[in-house]
Amino acid sequence: MCLGIPVKIVKKSGLQAETEVDGVRRTANLIMLPEAKPGDYVLLHAGFAIEVLDKKEAAIRLKLLRQLAESTD
């Protein structure tokens, strides 16, 4: 199974972005979403931003992922 994790773009330099979720920062490639900008939420999969999400949708998906993680403990 493949997962995309909602993350917030905190910095952008060309087609690279620094993203953050729950205090964890990751680099994301924006080749598929060159219009994405700091403050945007994106779906991150295998290091690539693949979809821009609104803040509400990102929060819903993160909540579901957290619930899934808790249920597997």
LINTADA-V557087 format. One line per field, one symbol per residue. psi: psi as a letter, one per 40 degrees, with the letter a starting at -180 (. if undefined). burial: I if it has 16 or more other ideal C-beta (glycine too) atoms within 10 Angstrom, else O. Layout:
# LINTADA-V557087
psi = ???
burial = ???
This chain:
# LINTADA-V557087
psi = hiihhhihhdihhbeiihiihfehiiiihfdegeeiihdihihhhfehhehhiiddddddddddddddddee.
burial = OOOIIIIIIOOIOOOOIIIOIOOOOOOIOIOOIOOIOOOIIIIIOOOOIOOIIOOOOIOOIIOOOOOOOOOOO
